[in-house]
Amino acid sequence: MKKFFFIPLLVLILSGCATQGVSSFDYTKKTPIEVKNELQLNQPYLQVWDKLIKELSKSFYIINNIDKESRIINLSFSSSKPSDFVECGSTSRTYKQGEHIESITYDVADNSTFRVATQKQEHPTMTNYFSVRRVTNLEGRTNIYLAPLDSDKTKTLITVNTRYVLNINTFSQGYAQHISGNLFTRGNEINTPNSVSFNTNKPNSAPTDQITCFSKGKLEQDVLQLLN
């Protein structure tokens, strides 16, 4: 009896059609904010300079160069959690395969994983899709400029400007899933690198991803607060 039950079921599986998935996405751009990156102190220039060097040496940021003659301090930093420092909007993605639905919304500045349907099926018994991993990293270089006010040498003006670079590596691996449930890889994993560069109070867009990024002001405020 078992022999006659399983053979027709196997024939049904092999002769059936797999449902090909469909995917969609929607990008939401955020409105850039004005970052406060200047501070005026009622203290003389040399006093502020010495205090800032001392505090920066104990901070998260790396001092690359100190040029007292030019009145510039140059810092660098990196972060594996870019959304702490920058805003690049959010993306919502949906993958639907028959009654199965996967939905995800993620911060574009941070890591994410999702599934994307291919445009075609390699065979009616197969469902084809890509598994996608986005890995992001933020790098930055900051110039801090200090100078006594022309109108009052007992006061000092500090300006903080940062050049941000958001690096995005997108890893895509193709898969084919048979109607029976067996899963097969299709080709090697592909890495597509991309980056978007922007400055304090000067948002910019990535030419390929069409995303817009800007500073949240955390770094600029971190530096200025060292003097308060």
N, C-alpha and C positions, 0 to 999 in steps of 0.2 A: 504493500500500500504506500509506503514512504517513497519508493522508487517512482511510482506514477504521479505522486504529488509534486516532487521537486523538479522534475524535467520540464513540465509546462511552465512553472514559475521561472526557471532559468531562461527559457525561450522568451518569455514575456519581458524580462529585464534586458536581454541582449537586443531585442527587437524594438524596445521602447525608445522614446526621445527624451533627452535631457532638456530642462528649461534653462535657456541662456539668461544670465543676469543682465540687468541694466543699472547704470549708475548716474548720479547727478551731483552737482555741487553748486554752492552759492557763497560768494565772498562778500563779507561786510567790511567796508572801509570805515575807519574811525576818524573823527575830526581832530586834526593836530591841535595841540595846546601850546600856549606861549610859556616857555620855560624861563624862570627867573635865574639868570646866570651872572648877575652883577651884585656886588655888595659894597657899600661905602661904610668905612669904619672911622671913628673919631680917634684914631691912633696914628702915629707917624709911620712912614713907610718901612723903615728898617726894623721897627718893633714887630710889625705885622709879618714881614718877610721871615724873620727868625722864628716866630711862633708857628707859621704855616709849615715851614720845613720840618720842624720838630714833630708836629702832629701828623704830617703826611708820612713820615718815616715809620710811624706806628700803625698806619692804616692798611687797608686791603689793597690799595693801589700801589703800583710800582713806579718809583721815580727813575726816569730814564736820563734826564738831563736838567741841570740847574745853571742858568745863565743870569747871574746877578746884574751884569752890565746891561743886558737886554730886558731884564726884569721878567723873565719867563721861566716857569717851571713846567717841564713836560712829563706827563704820566702815561702809563699804559695799563691795560687790564684785559681780562677775558672772562667769559661766563658761559657755563653750559645751561643756564636758565635765563635766556635773553629777555624774557618778558618782565623780569625784575627791573630792567633798565629801559626797554624800548617797547613801543606799541606798533604792531603791524596789522591790526584787524583780526578778524576770525573767519574761519571757513566751516560751513556745514556740508557734510557729504552723506549721501544715501546710496546703499547698494541693495537692490531688490532682486531676488531669485525665486520666482513663484510666490509662495506665501511667506518666505523668509525675508526679513528686512533688517538691515544693519544701518544705524544712523549714528553719526559722530559729529560733534562740533569742537573745534580746537583752536587755540591761539596760534596764529600763523608764525609767531616768533619762536615757538617751542616745538619740541619733538612731537610726532604724531604717527599713527599707524592706521591704515584703512585698506579697503578692497575696492578695485576698479574693474568693471566688466570690459572685456575686449569687444571690438565691433563685430567680430565674426566667430562662429563656432568652427572648430576644425572638423567636427563630425557631429551628426544629430544626437549621438549618445553621450557627447561630451559637453560639459560646461567649462568655458574658458574665462579666466580672469587674471588680474595682476594683484599681488600682495605688495603694498607700498609702505616703506618706512622713510619718514623724513627726520633727519638728524640735524639739529641747528646748533650754532655756536656764535657767540658775539665777541668781537674784538673792538677795542677802542684806544685812541690816543688823544690825550687831553693837554691843551695849552692853558696854563694859568698865568694871567698877566696882572702884575701889581704895579701901581704907580701912585705917587703923591698927587693930590689934586692941584691943578694949576692955580686955582683961586685960594687954596688954603693948604699949605704944605704940612700942616699938622694932621691932615686927614688922608686916608688911603682908599683907592678904588681897586677892587679885585674883579676880574672878568674871567669866566670859565667857559671855554669852548671845546667841544669834543667832536672828533671824527669817528663815527660808528661804522662798522662793517659786519653785517649779519650774513654768515655763511650757511647755506642750506644744501645738504647732500641728500638727494632723493634716490633711494635704493628700490628697484622694481624687480620682482621675480614672477615670471609667468607660471601659471598652473592650469592643468586640465583635470577635471573631476568627472569620472565615469558615472553613469546613472546607477551603477552598483555601489558607488561610494568610494571606489579606489581613486587615489590622488596621484598625479604624475607632474613632475616639474617640466617646464618648457624653456630650455636654454639657460644660460648663466645669468646670475643677478647683474643688473645694469645700474651703474651709479651715474646720476646726472647732477653735477655740481652747479650751483648758482649763488649769487651774492647780491646784496643791495647795500650801497653806501650812502650815508647822509650825515648831516652836521646838526649841532644844537640849533634849534629854531629854523632849520632848513630841511623839511621832509623831502624824501625822494622815493622813486618807484623803481622796482626791479623790471627791466625791460622784457623778460621772458614770462615771469609769473604775474605781472601786472598788479603787484601788491605795493602799498604805500606804507612806509615806516617813518616814525619820528621818535624823538627822545621823550621819555616820561619825566626827565629832570632829576632823577634819583642821583646820578653821579654828580651833577652840577651842585645839587643841594648838599650832598655828602661833603664835598670839598668846602663849600661856604660855611657849613655848620661847624667845621673844625675851628673856625675863628670866633664863634659865638661863645 
